[in-house]
Amino acid sequence: MLPRIVTALLCIVGLVTSANALATASGTPVSEGLLDFKIPSTGEIGKTWYRIIGKLKPGVRPLIALHGGPGVNSGYLEALAPVTQGCPGPLIVYDQIGNGKSTHYPERMGNTTFWTTDLFVAELDNVLRKLKITEYDLIGHSWGTMLAAMHAVRRPKGLKHLVLWSGPASMPLWIQAQNTWISQLPPPIRDVLIRGEETGETDTEEYENASNYFYSKHFCRLDPFPASLLEGFAAIENDPTVYLTM
């Protein structure tokens, strides 16, 4: 198994339209802020950054989008804004704790009692509560599909529609498929990736070039990569705590 390659494919697809561009073109209001979030396992208070594209008001049902990774930010999901144009409810995205503009905890690298799925489910509940959302639609992408499913199986009263977008139904089968793709790469590139994962030397230029080749074939075929995709990779580079721990 090749952890860095395989998990990287759970991140993002590189949607290119920004919320600001859409808002400028359509006159759609955009607001953002920080929500206090009490970490269940420690009691400390972190901050969850969120953005609302459209107007959130009583009686409207927003679309809440959960980003992938875990470890990237929510920026690429802002390209979903056209989905809610013409609808009463806005699009809401947020950076999950430890990611993007939310509170980071690099000192908890590798702490699997802190970084749990329950942490992220609790954060979603907190977003709903703090924004006073009583009814909502939910879309999860990649890792976000897992988070959305864990939320939905509890049958929350306010959840009206659920969309699971590009998520693995079976991790063992999904990893097997990714490794099949890797085995079909040109031998020099394949060997660099396998050797890097086996030795842990994944910070070399050779490994990075081989990874980029893999991404260009099986992740995003746009050349150059969209800015939102590069932003997601940069989020992991800047703080890989959640990405490497989860």
MIBA-973949 format. One line per 3 residues: number of its first residue (from 1); for each residue x, y, z of N, C-alpha, C, O. Coordinates in Angstrom, 3 decimals. Layout:
NUM = X/Y/Z/X/Y/Z/X/Y/Z/X/Y/Z  ... .
END
This chain:
1 = 0.849/-1.194/0.000/0.000/0.000/0.000/0.887/1.246/0.000/1.931/1.274/0.651  0.455/2.289/-0.746/1.218/3.532/-0.846/0.421/4.650/-0.178/-0.413/5.281/-0.827  0.664/4.905/1.113/-0.203/5.817/1.859/-0.300/7.210/1.277/-1.402/7.742/1.149 .
4 = 0.835/7.825/0.914/0.760/9.223/0.481/-0.023/9.338/-0.822/-0.888/10.204/-0.949  0.273/8.472/-1.793/-0.442/8.522/-3.059/-1.910/8.202/-2.865/-2.777/8.919/-3.364  -2.191/7.130/-2.144/-3.571/6.695/-1.990/-4.398/7.725/-1.251/-5.494/8.068/-1.694 .
7 = -3.894/8.228/-0.128/-4.686/9.181/0.632/-4.789/10.520/-0.067/-5.784/11.226/0.102  -3.799/10.883/-0.840/-3.878/12.154/-1.563/-5.058/12.157/-2.516/-5.666/13.203/-2.743  -5.393/11.000/-3.078/-6.505/10.932/-4.003/-7.846/11.104/-3.316/-8.865/11.264/-3.987 .
10 = -7.865/11.074/-1.997/-9.087/11.338/-1.272/-9.327/12.828/-1.084/-10.337/13.225/-0.502  -8.418/13.650/-1.567/-8.486/15.072/-1.213/-9.474/15.861/-2.057/-10.574/16.167/-1.599  -9.090/16.196/-3.297/-9.854/17.186/-4.022/-9.785/16.942/-5.514/-8.927/16.197/-5.987 .
13 = -10.689/17.571/-6.263/-10.732/17.383/-7.705/-10.381/18.639/-8.473/-10.322/18.601/-9.702  -10.147/19.745/-7.799/-9.670/20.923/-8.498/-10.725/21.691/-9.253/-10.532/22.021/-10.424  -11.849/21.987/-8.600/-12.833/22.854/-9.209/-12.278/24.269/-9.231/-11.533/24.655/-8.329 .
16 = -12.632/25.052/-10.256/-11.858/26.263/-10.504/-12.567/27.582/-10.232/-11.900/28.609/-10.106  -13.880/27.594/-10.139/-14.576/28.869/-9.994/-14.575/29.313/-8.542/-14.941/28.533/-7.662  -14.175/30.539/-8.272/-14.115/31.015/-6.890/-15.436/31.631/-6.469/-16.217/32.102/-7.296 .
19 = -15.668/31.617/-5.158/-16.889/32.225/-4.612/-16.909/33.720/-4.887/-17.958/34.273/-5.215  -15.770/34.376/-4.760/-15.731/35.822/-4.971/-16.086/36.186/-6.402/-16.799/37.160/-6.643  -15.584/35.397/-7.355/-15.909/35.662/-8.766/-17.397/35.473/-9.019/-18.018/36.274/-9.718 .
22 = -17.973/34.409/-8.449/-19.395/34.165/-8.626/-20.220/35.272/-7.985/-21.214/35.728/-8.550  -19.795/35.698/-6.796/-20.537/36.734/-6.099/-20.489/38.044/-6.864/-21.490/38.755/-6.958  -19.319/38.361/-7.411/-19.175/39.595/-8.183/-20.073/39.571/-9.409/-20.694/40.576/-9.755 .
25 = -20.139/38.408/-10.068/-20.925/38.304/-11.293/-22.422/38.337/-11.024/-23.186/38.865/-11.832  -22.845/37.781/-9.901/-24.282/37.625/-9.663/-24.836/38.550/-8.593/-26.052/38.633/-8.417  -23.972/39.240/-7.883/-24.436/40.066/-6.777/-24.771/39.266/-5.535/-25.406/39.789/-4.619 .
28 = -24.358/38.009/-5.484/-24.633/37.151/-4.328/-23.807/37.607/-3.129/-22.600/37.808/-3.264  -24.423/37.774/-1.962/-23.647/38.164/-0.783/-22.765/37.016/-0.295/-23.137/35.847/-0.388  -21.603/37.367/0.221/-20.678/36.396/0.789/-20.275/36.889/2.168/-19.852/38.034/2.329 .
31 = -20.409/36.016/3.162/-19.998/36.362/4.521/-19.173/35.219/5.095/-19.271/34.082/4.634  -18.365/35.521/6.096/-17.533/34.498/6.711/-17.296/34.864/8.168/-17.555/35.988/8.599  -16.796/33.884/8.913/-16.537/34.141/10.317/-15.895/32.945/10.988/-15.523/31.967/10.339 .
34 = -15.772/33.045/12.306/-15.183/31.984/13.118/-16.182/31.575/14.205/-16.811/32.422/14.841  -16.314/30.268/14.402/-17.205/29.734/15.425/-16.390/29.064/16.522/-15.479/28.290/16.230  -16.703/29.348/17.763/-16.077/28.627/18.868/-16.479/27.159/18.802/-17.638/26.831/18.548 .
37 = -15.508/26.283/19.034/-15.770/24.845/19.034/-15.041/24.217/20.211/-13.812/24.255/20.276  -15.791/23.642/21.139/-15.206/22.981/22.304/-14.778/21.573/21.917/-15.613/20.738/21.569  -13.475/21.310/21.979/-12.941/20.001/21.607/-13.447/18.960/22.602/-13.178/19.087/23.797 .
40 = -14.167/17.940/22.151/-14.769/16.984/23.097/-13.770/16.280/23.999/-14.058/16.056/25.174  -12.602/15.926/23.478/-11.661/15.113/24.251/-10.825/15.904/25.250/-10.266/15.327/26.183  -10.732/17.236/25.061/-9.856/18.037/25.926/-10.570/19.195/26.607/-10.107/19.688/27.635 .
43 = -11.690/19.634/26.047/-12.399/20.774/26.610/-11.874/22.123/26.166/-12.474/23.148/26.489  -10.769/22.153/25.435/-10.235/23.442/24.979/-11.094/23.995/23.840/-11.827/23.256/23.183  -10.991/25.278/23.625/-11.821/25.951/22.625/-11.006/26.235/21.369/-10.014/26.963/21.412 .
46 = -11.432/25.656/20.258/-10.845/25.956/18.969/-11.787/26.828/18.158/-12.875/27.177/18.616  -11.363/27.175/16.955/-12.159/28.019/16.072/-12.380/27.309/14.735/-11.439/26.784/14.138  -13.612/27.301/14.280/-13.965/26.763/12.962/-14.281/27.925/12.030/-15.200/28.704/12.281 .
49 = -13.506/28.034/10.949/-13.760/29.096/9.972/-14.829/28.632/8.990/-14.812/27.486/8.542  -15.756/29.524/8.659/-16.829/29.174/7.715/-17.056/30.315/6.735/-16.688/31.462/6.988  -17.667/29.972/5.620/-18.071/30.972/4.623/-19.477/30.633/4.143/-19.798/29.472/3.887 .
52 = -20.307/31.663/4.026/-21.677/31.520/3.529/-21.775/32.275/2.214/-21.526/33.480/2.164  -22.133/31.576/1.161/-22.303/32.188/-0.162/-23.792/32.253/-0.437/-24.416/31.245/-0.769  -24.350/33.424/-0.301/-25.792/33.601/-0.288/-26.187/34.179/1.057/-25.331/34.649/1.806 .
55 = -27.450/34.150/1.366/-27.941/34.738/2.624/-28.618/33.665/3.461/-29.585/33.034/3.035  -28.084/33.475/4.664/-28.680/32.524/5.600/-29.694/33.262/6.462/-29.352/34.223/7.152  -30.925/32.814/6.421/-31.966/33.447/7.216/-32.969/32.388/7.664/-33.020/31.304/7.082 .
58 = -33.750/32.678/8.668/-34.722/31.699/9.168/-35.678/31.237/8.069/-36.153/32.032/7.259  -35.943/29.940/8.064/-36.911/29.405/7.114/-36.330/28.953/5.789/-37.055/28.405/4.958  -35.004/29.173/5.562/-34.393/28.698/4.321/-33.493/27.513/4.644/-32.970/27.399/5.752 .
61 = -33.321/26.639/3.669/-32.520/25.425/3.869/-31.217/25.537/3.094/-31.235/25.505/1.864  -30.079/25.670/3.785/-28.796/25.785/3.094/-28.272/24.437/2.626/-28.722/23.381/3.072  -27.313/24.501/1.718/-26.538/23.333/1.312/-25.186/23.433/2.008/-24.442/24.390/1.790 .
64 = -24.872/22.464/2.832/-23.607/22.455/3.570/-22.674/21.448/2.891/-23.037/20.289/2.691  -21.471/21.906/2.542/-20.516/21.064/1.819/-19.337/20.714/2.724/-18.758/21.586/3.371  -18.990/19.425/2.759/-17.898/18.918/3.597/-16.720/18.542/2.714/-16.857/17.736/1.793 .
67 = -15.558/19.129/2.998/-14.399/18.930/2.127/-13.705/17.595/2.383/-13.968/16.910/3.372  -12.814/17.252/1.460/-12.074/15.999/1.532/-10.789/16.128/2.314/-10.567/17.104/3.031  -9.958/15.138/2.162/-8.675/15.054/2.840/-8.571/13.726/3.593/-8.356/12.666/3.006 .
70 = -8.735/13.826/4.930/-8.752/15.086/5.674/-7.384/15.749/5.662/-6.351/15.080/5.685  -7.396/17.064/5.625/-6.135/17.793/5.628/-6.091/18.964/4.680/-5.192/19.800/4.775  -7.063/19.049/3.745/-7.084/20.196/2.838/-8.052/21.246/3.386/-8.545/21.120/4.506 .
73 = -8.316/22.270/2.597/-9.264/23.292/3.022/-10.530/23.193/2.179/-10.657/22.313/1.327  -11.453/24.097/2.425/-12.767/24.009/1.767/-12.869/24.829/0.499/-13.922/24.848/-0.137  -11.783/25.516/0.109/-11.869/26.470/-0.990/-12.438/25.915/-2.277/-13.221/26.582/-2.953 .
76 = -12.050/24.694/-2.621/-12.490/24.138/-3.908/-13.994/23.880/-3.952/-14.581/23.816/-5.032  -14.616/23.735/-2.790/-16.059/23.474/-2.759/-16.887/24.711/-3.063/-18.091/24.609/-3.297  -16.251/25.886/-3.062/-16.989/27.106/-3.371/-17.471/27.110/-4.817/-18.351/27.891/-5.177 .
79 = -16.899/26.241/-5.643/-17.380/26.115/-7.017/-18.772/25.512/-7.093/-19.381/25.487/-8.162  -19.283/25.025/-5.961/-20.661/24.519/-5.922/-21.683/25.650/-5.807/-22.886/25.395/-5.845  -21.225/26.888/-5.666/-22.144/28.007/-5.466/-23.232/28.099/-6.540/-24.367/28.442/-6.208 .
82 = -22.934/27.804/-7.830/-24.014/27.880/-8.823/-25.173/26.924/-8.544/-26.290/27.152/-9.007  -24.914/25.859/-7.792/-25.981/24.901/-7.461/-27.079/25.575/-6.657/-28.254/25.237/-6.793  -26.691/26.535/-5.816/-27.684/27.188/-4.952/-28.184/28.511/-5.523/-29.072/29.133/-4.940 .
85 = -27.634/28.952/-6.649/-28.121/30.191/-7.252/-29.562/30.009/-7.696/-29.900/29.014/-8.339  -30.400/30.957/-7.359/-31.816/30.857/-7.683/-32.608/30.101/-6.637/-33.830/29.994/-6.735  -31.912/29.571/-5.627/-32.581/28.863/-4.529/-32.609/29.770/-3.304/-31.761/30.653/-3.171 .
88 = -33.571/29.564/-2.412/-33.628/30.414/-1.218/-32.416/30.237/-0.308/-31.944/31.203/0.292  -31.912/29.011/-0.204/-30.848/28.730/0.744/-29.463/28.930/0.157/-29.277/28.754/-1.047  -28.478/29.297/0.986/-27.110/29.535/0.526/-26.269/28.263/0.550/-26.707/27.218/1.031 .
91 = -25.054/28.375/0.021/-24.026/27.350/0.181/-23.186/27.711/1.403/-22.783/28.862/1.570  -22.928/26.730/2.248/-22.056/26.936/3.406/-20.895/25.955/3.325/-21.099/24.748/3.193  -19.682/26.476/3.405/-18.490/25.634/3.483/-17.743/26.021/4.756/-17.888/27.134/5.261 .
94 = -16.945/25.092/5.265/-16.106/25.423/6.425/-14.845/24.581/6.397/-14.833/23.463/5.882  -13.791/25.134/6.957/-12.532/24.403/7.097/-12.610/23.567/8.367/-12.757/24.105/9.464  -12.514/22.268/8.218/-12.571/21.398/9.390/-11.402/21.698/10.333/-10.341/22.146/9.897 .
97 = -11.604/21.453/11.594/-10.606/21.780/12.609/-9.252/21.164/12.234/-9.176/20.008/11.816  -8.193/21.954/12.391/-6.859/21.501/11.999/-6.511/21.797/10.556/-5.415/21.473/10.098  -7.447/22.419/9.827/-7.261/22.670/8.403/-7.533/24.132/8.058/-8.281/24.820/8.753 .
100 = -6.913/24.592/6.972/-7.235/25.906/6.426/-7.146/27.025/7.448/-6.120/27.195/8.107  -8.233/27.793/7.579/-8.255/28.955/8.454/-8.807/28.642/9.841/-8.962/29.543/10.666  -9.100/27.384/10.098/-9.541/26.979/11.435/-8.324/26.729/12.317/-7.190/26.748/11.840 .
103 = -8.565/26.494/13.611/-7.467/26.297/14.553/-6.663/25.052/14.207/-7.224/24.004/13.889  -5.340/25.183/14.273/-4.434/24.065/14.000/-3.846/23.552/15.311/-3.689/24.300/16.276  -3.527/22.267/15.320/-2.929/21.632/16.490/-1.737/20.779/16.062/-1.783/19.556/16.197 .
106 = -0.670/21.398/15.548/0.478/20.616/15.070/1.155/19.814/16.170/1.804/18.805/15.894  1.009/20.257/17.414/1.619/19.536/18.534/0.938/18.186/18.775/1.432/17.363/19.547  -0.201/17.966/18.107/-0.916/16.704/18.294/-0.753/15.772/17.083/-1.590/14.905/16.829 .
109 = 0.322/15.971/16.364/0.658/15.059/15.274/0.726/13.621/15.804/1.429/13.343/16.776  -0.009/12.716/15.157/0.027/11.311/15.527/-0.848/10.933/16.704/-0.896/9.761/17.079  -1.546/11.897/17.300/-2.383/11.631/18.470/-3.758/11.139/18.013/-4.640/11.938/17.700 .
112 = -3.926/9.837/17.979/-5.168/9.257/17.454/-6.306/9.279/18.462/-7.433/8.926/18.118  -6.040/9.683/19.693/-7.142/9.876/20.628/-7.729/11.280/20.493/-8.865/11.525/20.897  -6.951/12.199/19.924/-7.443/13.550/19.654/-8.101/13.612/18.281/-9.231/14.081/18.144 .
115 = -7.379/13.131/17.258/-7.894/13.173/15.890/-8.736/11.927/15.632/-8.211/10.876/15.264  -10.024/12.056/15.825/-10.950/10.944/15.642/-12.098/11.371/14.739/-12.319/12.563/14.522  -12.816/10.402/14.220/-13.999/10.738/13.420/-15.047/11.437/14.282/-15.775/12.302/13.797 .
118 = -15.124/11.064/15.554/-16.095/11.710/16.443/-15.819/13.213/16.587/-16.748/14.005/16.744  -14.537/13.600/16.531/-14.183/15.018/16.611/-14.840/15.791/15.475/-15.410/16.860/15.694  -14.761/15.254/14.271/-15.279/15.973/13.104/-16.804/15.929/13.038/-17.431/16.872/12.556 .
121 = -17.399/14.847/13.514/-18.859/14.791/13.602/-19.352/15.834/14.601/-20.332/16.534/14.345  -18.665/15.935/15.741/-19.047/16.928/16.747/-18.897/18.347/16.207/-19.695/19.229/16.525  -17.871/18.559/15.389/-17.676/19.897/14.819/-18.815/20.256/13.875/-19.299/21.387/13.896 .
124 = -19.250/19.310/13.047/-20.380/19.570/12.163/-21.623/19.906/12.989/-22.350/20.843/12.663  -21.865/19.147/14.050/-23.003/19.453/14.921/-22.890/20.870/15.479/-23.887/21.584/15.587  -21.671/21.269/15.832/-21.448/22.598/16.394/-21.732/23.693/15.367/-22.320/24.722/15.700 .
127 = -21.315/23.471/14.119/-21.593/24.436/13.048/-23.103/24.622/12.894/-23.589/25.749/12.805  -23.829/23.525/12.865/-25.287/23.598/12.726/-25.910/24.377/13.892/-26.794/25.212/13.701  -25.430/24.085/15.086/-25.997/24.718/16.279/-25.660/26.205/16.338/-26.531/27.033/16.605 .
130 = -24.396/26.540/16.087/-23.965/27.936/16.226/-24.566/28.824/15.128/-24.811/30.009/15.356  -24.801/28.261/13.950/-25.422/29.038/12.873/-26.947/28.950/12.907/-27.631/29.500/12.043  -27.470/28.249/13.920/-28.920/28.133/14.141/-29.634/27.555/12.921/-30.677/28.048/12.493 .
133 = -29.036/26.494/12.377/-29.602/25.825/11.208/-30.472/24.666/11.677/-29.996/23.764/12.367  -31.741/24.692/11.303/-32.663/23.640/11.734/-32.972/22.642/10.627/-33.269/21.482/10.909  -32.907/23.078/9.367/-33.080/22.184/8.220/-31.972/22.460/7.219/-31.586/23.612/7.019 .
136 = -31.456/21.402/6.585/-30.306/21.574/5.707/-30.161/20.377/4.785/-30.631/19.278/5.077  -29.491/20.625/3.654/-29.029/19.574/2.760/-27.531/19.441/2.963/-26.858/20.414/3.302  -27.005/18.243/2.758/-25.599/17.976/3.063/-24.945/17.261/1.890/-25.465/16.262/1.394 .
139 = -23.792/17.783/1.447/-23.004/17.116/0.414/-21.585/16.913/0.935/-20.955/17.849/1.428  -21.095/15.697/0.824/-19.737/15.397/1.234/-18.920/14.937/0.051/-19.400/14.167/-0.781  -17.675/15.408/-0.029/-16.784/14.979/-1.098/-15.632/14.181/-0.519/-14.993/14.621/0.437 .
142 = -15.357/13.006/-1.087/-14.228/12.166/-0.714/-14.284/11.838/0.781/-15.251/11.222/1.229  -13.268/12.234/1.570/-13.359/12.018/3.017/-14.645/12.633/3.561/-15.228/12.122/4.518  -15.082/13.728/2.949/-16.320/14.363/3.395/-17.533/13.462/3.251/-18.509/13.630/3.981 .
145 = -17.495/12.490/2.310/-18.621/11.548/2.209/-18.678/10.666/3.450/-19.760/10.334/3.933  -17.509/10.286/3.965/-17.481/9.458/5.172/-18.037/10.237/6.357/-18.826/9.719/7.147  -17.609/11.497/6.465/-18.098/12.351/7.540/-19.608/12.558/7.415/-20.333/12.475/8.406 .
148 = -20.074/12.825/6.206/-21.512/13.032/5.988/-22.302/11.774/6.337/-23.373/11.857/6.939  -21.775/10.611/5.960/-22.471/9.359/6.248/-22.535/9.096/7.754/-23.559/8.650/8.272  -21.419/9.381/8.456/-21.415/9.171/9.910/-22.423/10.095/10.593/-23.037/9.725/11.594 .
151 = -22.585/11.286/10.050/-23.589/12.211/10.571/-24.996/11.701/10.259/-25.882/11.732/11.113  -25.189/11.236/9.034/-26.534/10.869/8.569/-27.076/9.609/9.235/-28.285/9.492/9.433  -26.197/8.658/9.585/-26.697/7.403/10.159/-27.358/7.620/11.516/-28.080/6.752/12.005 .
154 = -27.113/8.766/12.117/-27.767/9.079/13.384/-29.169/9.651/13.168/-29.885/9.962/14.120  -29.545/9.781/11.881/-30.871/10.260/11.479/-31.208/11.614/12.119/-32.231/11.742/12.790  -30.347/12.627/11.911/-30.642/13.948/12.478/-31.933/14.513/11.885/-32.201/14.393/10.690 .
157 = -32.702/15.118/12.746/-34.037/15.579/12.357/-34.007/16.589/11.222/-34.892/16.581/10.367  -32.990/17.470/11.200/-32.991/18.552/10.216/-32.446/18.191/8.853/-32.595/18.976/7.916  -31.816/17.031/8.702/-31.213/16.645/7.423/-32.302/16.225/6.444/-33.054/15.285/6.702 .
160 = -32.381/16.939/5.305/-33.430/16.665/4.324/-32.907/15.929/3.097/-33.602/15.068/2.558  -31.707/16.246/2.647/-31.125/15.577/1.482/-29.651/15.322/1.741/-28.976/16.130/2.380  -29.149/14.190/1.241/-27.752/13.799/1.428/-27.156/13.424/0.082/-27.728/12.618/-0.651 .
163 = -26.000/14.012/-0.249/-25.272/13.683/-1.481/-23.878/13.202/-1.097/-23.140/13.917/-0.419  -23.513/11.996/-1.527/-22.194/11.432/-1.290/-21.448/11.430/-2.619/-21.814/10.716/-3.552  -20.400/12.238/-2.687/-19.741/12.562/-3.951/-18.302/12.043/-3.947/-17.449/12.534/-3.207 .
166 = -18.055/11.040/-4.790/-16.699/10.544/-5.023/-16.039/10.043/-3.744/-14.900/10.395/-3.438  -16.763/9.228/-3.013/-16.202/8.637/-1.803/-16.099/7.134/-1.928/-16.863/6.534/-2.684  -15.185/6.505/-1.218/-15.017/5.048/-1.295/-16.074/4.320/-0.481/-16.302/4.639/0.686 .
169 = -16.715/3.342/-1.104/-17.655/2.499/-0.370/-16.917/1.431/0.422/-17.407/0.945/1.442  -15.722/1.070/-0.064/-14.888/0.078/0.618/-13.442/0.533/0.533/-12.881/0.593/-0.561  -12.830/0.854/1.656/-11.437/1.299/1.632/-10.485/0.215/1.121/-9.605/0.529/0.319 .
172 = -10.618/-1.051/1.548/-9.706/-2.076/1.016/-9.779/-2.191/-0.506/-8.749/-2.306/-1.169  -10.998/-2.162/-1.064/-11.135/-2.259/-2.520/-10.617/-0.997/-3.203/-10.027/-1.066/-4.281  -10.838/0.138/-2.581/-10.382/1.396/-3.167/-8.861/1.449/-3.205/-8.276/1.846/-4.212 .
175 = -8.220/1.049/-2.111/-6.755/1.036/-2.060/-6.198/0.033/-3.071/-5.190/0.288/-3.729  -6.868/-1.100/-3.179/-6.434/-2.105/-4.161/-6.466/-1.519/-5.574/-5.564/-1.770/-6.372  -7.490/-0.750/-5.877/-7.605/-0.143/-7.211/-6.494/0.874/-7.446/-5.914/0.921/-8.531 .
178 = -6.190/1.696/-6.424/-5.124/2.679/-6.582/-3.770/2.000/-6.815/-2.977/2.448/-7.643  -3.521/0.927/-6.084/-2.260/0.208/-6.256/-2.161/-0.459/-7.618/-1.069/-0.623/-8.162  -3.313/-0.845/-8.167/-3.319/-1.379/-9.532/-2.886/-0.310/-10.517/-2.098/-0.579/-11.423 .
181 = -3.403/0.918/-10.344/-3.001/2.027/-11.215/-1.500/2.280/-11.098/-0.818/2.497/-12.100  -0.998/2.251/-9.878/0.428/2.506/-9.676/1.269/1.440/-10.357/2.316/1.742/-10.929  0.818/0.202/-10.298/1.571/-0.895/-10.916/1.645/-0.760/-12.425/2.521/-1.349/-13.058 .
184 = 0.728/0.016/-13.013/0.679/0.178/-14.465/1.446/1.406/-14.957/1.472/1.677/-16.157  2.062/2.142/-14.054/2.869/3.293/-14.445/4.156/2.833/-15.116/4.566/1.687/-14.935  4.809/3.715/-15.898/6.133/3.367/-16.440/7.061/2.926/-15.302/7.077/3.557/-14.246 .
187 = 7.830/1.856/-15.504/8.639/1.283/-14.407/9.485/2.288/-13.637/9.522/2.195/-12.410  10.173/3.251/-14.273/10.984/4.177/-13.472/10.152/4.991/-12.488/10.575/5.225/-11.356  8.967/5.421/-12.921/8.098/6.220/-12.052/7.497/5.338/-10.962/7.476/5.708/-9.789 .
190 = 7.010/4.172/-11.364/6.445/3.226/-10.393/7.457/2.896/-9.302/7.126/2.896/-8.117  8.690/2.617/-9.710/9.709/2.200/-8.744/10.066/3.316/-7.767/10.324/3.058/-6.591  10.081/4.563/-8.257/10.372/5.693/-7.371/9.293/5.808/-6.293/9.602/6.017/-5.119 .
193 = 8.046/5.674/-6.689/6.949/5.785/-5.729/7.004/4.668/-4.692/6.879/4.918/-3.493  7.186/3.459/-5.149/7.218/2.331/-4.224/8.413/2.435/-3.278/8.284/2.200/-2.076  9.569/2.785/-3.823/10.765/2.899/-2.989/10.607/4.020/-1.958/11.002/3.867/-0.802 .
196 = 10.032/5.137/-2.382/9.842/6.248/-1.466/8.938/5.877/-0.298/9.214/6.242/0.845  7.858/5.151/-0.585/6.951/4.751/0.483/7.584/3.713/1.400/7.363/3.729/2.611  8.366/2.818/0.825/8.992/1.770/1.639/10.070/2.332/2.560/10.246/1.854/3.680 .
199 = 10.793/3.352/2.086/11.888/3.921/2.887/11.448/5.134/3.698/12.158/5.564/4.608  10.280/5.687/3.373/9.828/6.896/4.045/10.415/8.167/3.463/10.169/9.256/3.982  11.190/8.045/2.390/11.803/9.215/1.749/10.854/9.774/0.694/11.015/9.540/-0.504 .
202 = 9.870/10.511/1.171/8.855/11.059/0.270/9.003/12.562/0.070/8.123/13.206/-0.501  10.124/13.126/0.544/10.325/14.566/0.414/11.413/14.903/-0.605/11.958/16.006/-0.593  11.723/13.961/-1.478/12.749/14.199/-2.493/12.121/14.754/-3.763/10.929/14.571/-4.011 .
205 = 12.931/15.432/-4.561/12.447/15.963/-5.840/12.014/14.822/-6.758/11.025/14.942/-7.481  12.748/13.727/-6.726/12.421/12.574/-7.566/11.036/12.028/-7.223/10.236/11.731/-8.110  10.771/11.902/-5.942/9.467/11.394/-5.513/8.349/12.371/-5.876/7.280/11.962/-6.330 .
208 = 8.603/13.660/-5.673/7.598/14.670/-5.997/7.256/14.650/-7.486/6.088/14.752/-7.860  8.278/14.519/-8.336/8.033/14.464/-9.779/7.225/13.233/-10.160/6.330/13.303/-11.002  7.548/12.096/-9.529/6.803/10.868/-9.808/5.356/10.995/-9.334/4.434/10.530/-10.004 .
211 = 5.164/11.627/-8.176/3.807/11.842/-7.663/3.006/12.724/-8.613/1.841/12.442/-8.894  3.630/13.789/-9.105/2.933/14.694/-10.015/2.544/13.989/-11.305/1.491/14.267/-11.878  3.389/13.083/-11.759/3.039/12.307/-12.962/1.798/11.463/-12.687/0.873/11.418/-13.498 .
214 = 1.790/10.799/-11.537/0.633/9.976/-11.159/-0.633/10.826/-11.082/-1.683/10.440/-11.597  -0.522/11.994/-10.429/-1.680/12.874/-10.311/-2.197/13.303/-11.683/-3.406/13.388/-11.901  -1.273/13.572/-12.602/-1.680/14.054/-13.928/-2.432/12.987/-14.718/-3.178/13.310/-15.641 .
217 = -2.242/11.727/-14.363/-2.915/10.635/-15.078/-4.212/10.200/-14.392/-5.178/9.831/-15.060  -4.231/10.244/-13.071/-5.340/9.621/-12.348/-6.049/10.529/-11.362/-6.956/10.084/-10.659  -5.655/11.789/-11.295/-6.232/12.686/-10.296/-6.844/13.909/-10.947/-8.044/14.149/-10.809 .
220 = -6.035/14.691/-11.658/-6.516/15.879/-12.360/-5.736/16.016/-13.653/-4.511/16.139/-13.639  -6.442/15.993/-14.762/-5.775/16.021/-16.063/-5.680/17.415/-16.660/-5.243/17.573/-17.800  -6.082/18.425/-15.904/-5.917/19.798/-16.363/-4.455/20.202/-16.223/-3.804/19.870/-15.232 .
223 = -3.948/20.914/-17.211/-2.560/21.360/-17.188/-2.527/22.834/-17.582/-2.859/23.169/-18.719  -2.132/23.725/-16.662/-1.663/23.459/-15.292/-2.809/23.123/-14.355/-3.979/23.303/-14.693  -2.456/22.630/-13.170/-3.470/22.348/-12.157/-4.196/23.637/-11.786/-3.570/24.695/-11.729 .
226 = -5.511/23.572/-11.531/-6.268/24.758/-11.097/-5.743/25.301/-9.771/-5.164/24.575/-8.963  -5.961/26.592/-9.577/-5.479/27.244/-8.354/-6.060/26.603/-7.099/-5.369/26.486/-6.087  -7.338/26.181/-7.157/-7.967/25.588/-5.974/-7.334/24.251/-5.610/-7.280/23.881/-4.437 .
229 = -6.857/23.529/-6.618/-6.171/22.267/-6.364/-4.815/22.521/-5.715/-4.441/21.843/-4.757  -4.088/23.490/-6.234/-2.792/23.835/-5.661/-2.947/24.362/-4.237/-2.099/24.111/-3.380  -4.018/25.084/-3.993/-4.280/25.603/-2.653/-4.498/24.456/-1.668/-4.048/24.511/-0.524 .
232 = -5.198/23.414/-2.133/-5.421/22.261/-1.274/-4.130/21.534/-0.946/-3.912/21.138/0.200  -3.262/21.353/-1.955/-1.960/20.731/-1.707/-1.126/21.588/-0.748/-0.437/21.069/0.130  -1.204/22.900/-0.932/-0.434/23.800/-0.071/-0.893/23.695/1.378/-0.085/23.809/2.299 .
235 = -2.192/23.480/1.577/-2.713/23.342/2.938/-2.084/22.147/3.643/-1.778/22.204/4.834  -1.896/21.063/2.891/-1.261/19.879/3.474/0.213/20.143/3.735/0.744/19.745/4.773  0.876/20.811/2.799/2.299/21.109/2.980/2.523/21.994/4.204/3.470/21.795/4.965 .
238 = 1.632/22.979/4.382/1.802/23.929/5.477/1.591/23.274/6.836/2.265/23.619/7.806  0.675/22.346/6.906/0.428/21.630/8.171/-0.161/20.271/7.856/-1.368/20.163/7.639  0.660/19.224/7.823/0.185/17.885/7.476/-0.344/17.084/8.662/-0.541/15.874/8.550 .
241 = -0.577/17.744/9.797/-0.935/17.028/11.025/-2.150/16.116/10.838/-2.082/14.918/11.113  -3.254/16.687/10.371/-4.487/15.899/10.233/-4.301/14.844/9.138/-4.685/13.686/9.301  -3.717/15.261/8.044/-3.521/14.390/6.891/-2.728/13.143/7.260/-3.121/12.029/6.914 .
244 = -1.621/13.328/7.957/-0.752/12.194/8.282/-1.307/11.371/9.439/-1.081/10.162/9.496  -2.027/12.001/10.359/-2.544/11.260/11.507/-3.777/10.446/11.144/-3.902/9.288/11.542  -4.685/11.051/10.389/-5.930/10.363/10.059/-5.733/9.336/8.938/-6.686/8.667/8.539 .
END
